[in-house]
């Protein structure tokens, strides 16, 4: 008579300590500038998440309960999270733009600056798919990029016979580009400080917000400030990449990409652009 097969051992029950560890991992994840490489406990919790499926499910449940979506858990990104609209952790772009600008038109321009940073940082689908790719942007380069996009849109409108001037108090995306083209690049106050409402000022605020959110890291002061992307930003832009606005911006051909590098097209010298608007890109 064949002996009965022994039952597989039941998985160990999760304990209050496991719940605390899962919550601790999520707490690390909501600190955007913290990476596992800088914290041994964070490193261990990330390892456990990747190797212990019951613990991973528990951590996912804790995140879900807080209105968070887990984008990735890895040594490079830590626990990368995105907040649902109703989450207490949500940082709404509208809230940011209301703090950054009092005028409705300026809020559209802040949104355009964010869109341009994303398009310049990852100009090709393969850049978003490559975990080793680092995008580099400069504040001056973002402004130059948008101004070249303005000229391309103007050329297209003239070719289509649709070169109308939308109302500036209710701009759509195309109208926002037109408003950007009219706005002063830098401007200055009486004590020579950069005007917050200039396009360089708006771009600087947008980039500072991305730095505070753990999406960009400053590497130099050149060209108005030079920044590189983080793993968290790459994950966020993957969601944005399917948007019609970003596709339209890239389709303008302002950022030609051939051999794995990306630069601005040669500037149109008929229009004054900020100096040193370099846009270096590289892969690890």
Secondary structure by P-SEA (a helix, b strand, c coil): cccccccccccccccaaaaaaaaaaaaaaacccccccccaaaaaaaaaaaccaaaaaaaaaaaaaaccccccccccccbbbbbcccccccccaaaaaaaacccaaaaaaaaaaaaaaaaaacccccccccccbbbbbbaaaaaaaaaaaaaaaaaaaaaaccccccccccccaaaaaaaaaaccccccccccccccccaaaaaaaaaaaaaaacccccccccccbbbbbcaaaaaaaaaacccaaaaaaaacccccccccccccccccccccccccbbbbbbcc
